[in-house]
Amino acid sequence: MRKNSGAFSGLIFDLDGVICFTDRYHYQGWKRLADEEGVYFDETINHRLRGVSRMASLEIVLERAEKAYSQAEKEEMAERKNRYYRELLGEMTPADLPADRKETLIRLKESGLKLAIGSSSKNAKFILERIGLDGFFDEISDGTMISRSKPDPEVFLTAAKLLQLEPAQCLVIEDAKAGVEAAAAGGFQSAALGPDAQSSSLATFKLESFSDLLQICGIV
């Protein structure tokens, strides 16, 4: 195995849409909640929730609501949606980790790079457990550790601190425009995966495939 000879000492990965795909579960959870509350919700609205915290997502969902909700009611709805979401996540298995992700991650780790998760999700550890990556990453920075969601860079700065690296030593891998903006705001370079992230002019690299990370890191 060729060792990492690139400019980075650590990689920080968003989870949903980068390592695995849980978008359909988020949509189903929010859709169920919205239907119960009589609020219109569709895929276009759901797209606006990418990389956004749970409470901020709820505010977007409730933009079409015909009534005002108290803070206590909003917190109950956020927990209700998360309950629906976790029920759906329980269906995930290691088969939900795409083969190209698994192979690339293993090669990156074997090269000596430090690997971390930087996700706004409070379910990150549960998802990693379900897809067979429990204990794989050196550090996990998630929604349980931060107070500000992307495009604020807090989640990535926390991950870098846990890795004991400076932002300039880390590459952030993101599939959301807000995530690319967060990386830039924190002084990180970023690799954009997918059209939403690649629509940002702030992305350092644009990935055609997940395995392109190997070349960026000087492994192939």
N, C-alpha and C positions, 0 to 999 in steps of 0.2 A: 504493500500500500504506500503510494507516494504521500508524503507529509504535506500539510498546508504550507504553501510558499507565497501566499497572497498577502494583501495589505491588512487583513483582519485577523484578530485573535479570538473573536466571538461572534456568534450569529444569534439574533433575537427574532423569533418567529411569532407572528400572529397565529392564532389557532384555527378558528373557523374560516374556511375558504382557502387556507394555506396548507395546513397539515391534513385536515379532514374537512368534510362538508356537512354542516348541520343546518344550513339555511332552510331546508324544508321543514325541519323541526321547529325552528324559530317562527316560520310563517304559520305553521299549523297552530302553535301555541297562541300567538297574537290573534290569529283569525278566530279561534274559539273564544278568546276573551272578548274581542270586539263584537262578535255575534251575540254573546250573552248580554253585553251592554247596549246593544242596538246601535253600534257605531260602524259606519262604513269602513272597510279595510280591504285593500287589494295588493297585488304584487308590486305595483309602483310605490305605494306607501311603504311596503316592507323593505324595498330597496334603500330607502332613506335611513333605515335603522342600522345599516352596515357599520360596524365599528363603534356604535354608540352604546352608552351604558343603559342598563335596564330602565331606570327612572326617566332618563332623557328620551328613551324610545317610547315610553308610555305617554309622555307629553306629546310626542308626534302623533301617536295613535289617537289621542283624545282631541286632536285639533278639530275633528268633525263632530265631536259630541255635542248634543243639544242641551246638556246640563253641565253645571259646574260641580266638580268633585272636591271634597275636603282632602287635606293631606293624608289623613288616616285612611280614607277610601282609596286614594291612589296607592298607598303602601300595600293595602290589602290586594288590590288588583295586580300590582307588580309581583307579589308573592304567589298569587293564583296562577298568573301566566308562567312563572318559573316552575310551579308544581306540574303544570301541563307539559312544559318543556322537558323537565327531568324524567317524566314518565315516558316520553318519546325517546329520550337519550338512552333509556334502559334497554332499548331494542338494538343498540349499536354493539358491534363485535369487532374483533381484530380484522375481519374482512372489510370493514369500513375504512381501513387505512390503505390508500392506494399503493400498489406495488412500487411505483416509481418514487413515492415519498419515502417508503420504508428503506429501499435500497440506498437512496441518496443520503438520508439521514445517517445511516450506519457508516457510510463512507466518510461523511463529514466528521462524525465523532471519532472514527479511527484515525483521522488525519491529525488529531490533537486539538482541534478547535473546541472552544467552550460553547455549549448550546443552551439557550434559554427560551422560554415561552414568555411573550409579552402580550397578554390578552385582557380585554376589558371584562371578559366573562367571569362570573363567580363560580361557574361550573367547570372551569378548565381542568382541574385535577380529576374530576369525575369522568370527563370525556376521555382524557388520556388513559385512565384506568380501563375504560370500556374498549378502547381500540388497541390495547396491549402495549402502551408506551409508559405505563406507570414506572417511575424511577429512571426513565431514559435520559431526560434532560437534566443538566447540571443545576439549573435554577428555574423557578416558576414565579413570574410576576403576573398577578391576575386581579380581577375586580374586587377581591377581598382585601387588597393591600393598598388601593388607591382611592382618592376622592374625586379625581377629575378624569373624565373620559377623553378619548381622542377627538379632536386634533391636539389636545394638550399632550405633551410628551411624557407625563408622569410615569406611565406604565413602562415605557422603555428606559427611562432614567433609573427607575427602580430595578429593572432587570440588569442593567449595566453595573449598578452598584453591587448587586448580589453576586455578579460574576467577577467583581473586583477589577473592572475594566473601565476605561474612559469611553465616552460616546464615539470618539474618533477611531477607536479600536474595534468597533462593532458595526455589523451590517444588519439592518432591519429588513425582514421579508414580510411584505404586506400585500393584501388583495383589495384594500379599500383606500380611496383617495384620502380620507381623513387620517388613515394610518400613515400614509406617505408624508402628509403635512405634519403629523406629530413627530415623525422621525427627523424631518428637516428642522423643526422648531427646537429639538433637543440636541442638535449638532451631530446627528447620525447620517450616514449614507444609507440608501435604501435600494432594495430590489423589488420592483413592482411586478406582481403576478396577476394577470387578468386585466380586462378593459377598464374597470373602474379605477384601479390603482394607476394604471398606465396613462390615464387621462390627465394626471398631474404632471406638470412640467418640473416638479421638484424631485422626481424619481431619478436616482443615480443610474440604475440599470433597469432594463425591461426584459423580463424573463419570457422566453418562448415556451420553456418547459421548466419544471422544478429542478431537473438535473443540471440546468445551466449554472446552478450555484457551484458545482464542482469546478468548472472552468474559471468562474469569477474568483474562487478561492485558491486557484493555482494547483488544483488536485489532478486535473486531467489536461 
